[in-house]
Structures are given as structure tokens and as C-alpha cells.
Amino acid sequence: MKIYIVQFRQSGEDYEARAFRDKSSAIAFASAFLGDFVWNREEFHSLSELEAHCADKDLAYINITIDII
């Protein structure tokens, strides 16, 4: 079974992790998490744009990996 692991943290904190059964749920979670750190979520067209912005501003970070169990 393939699972998607989202590691997430805000600046200055330790990483936490959540596991998801499908990629779309993992991306939705990551997007919602990072979206909480920006003023206007709609100005970002993709998760990668949002991720880059949050990392550049040292606001929050995510990492999505795939594991097989």
C-alpha cells in the first residue's frame, strides 16, 4: 500500500507529520497548512508557488514523501 507523508512545520518549530492514503488529500492538507501563513491564498496558482513563498519568507515549510507499507 502506498502512503503519502506530509511533514510540516512553521518557522522555529519542530516538524510534525501526517500520513494520507492518496496524493490529492496530502496536497490539500499541505496547501491548507501553508495557506494559513499568507494574506491572500488565491494569489498563488500552485502548491509549489505557495511553498516557495512561505520558505522565502521563513514562515512555514512542508515536505511530501511517498512510502510503501
KAPENOR-V518869 format. One record per residue. PHI is phi in whole degrees, 0 to 359 (NA if undefined). PSI is psi as a letter, one per 40 degrees, with the letter a starting at -180 (* if undefined). OMEGA is omega as a letter, one per 20 degrees, with the letter a starting at -180 (* if undefined). Layout:
phi={PHI	PHI}
psi={PSI	PSI}
omega={OMEGA	OMEGA}
This chain:
phi={NA	268	234	249	252	252	265	214	198	265	305	86	250	278	292	245	218	224	250	228	279	225	297	296	291	296	293	298	297	300	295	295	299	293	300	290	256	239	288	230	301	292	283	255	268	208	297	295	295	296	298	297	299	297	291	298	271	55	263	199	220	225	210	249	232	246	224	245	241}
psi={h	h	i	h	h	h	h	i	i	i	h	e	i	i	i	i	i	i	i	i	d	i	d	d	d	d	d	d	d	d	d	d	d	d	d	e	e	i	d	g	d	e	e	h	e	i	d	d	d	d	d	d	d	d	d	d	e	f	d	i	i	i	h	h	i	h	i	h	*}
omega={r	r	r	a	r	r	a	r	r	a	r	a	r	r	r	a	r	r	a	r	a	a	a	r	r	r	r	r	a	r	r	r	a	r	r	a	r	a	a	a	a	a	r	a	a	r	a	r	r	r	a	r	a	r	r	a	a	a	a	a	r	r	a	r	r	r	r	r	*}
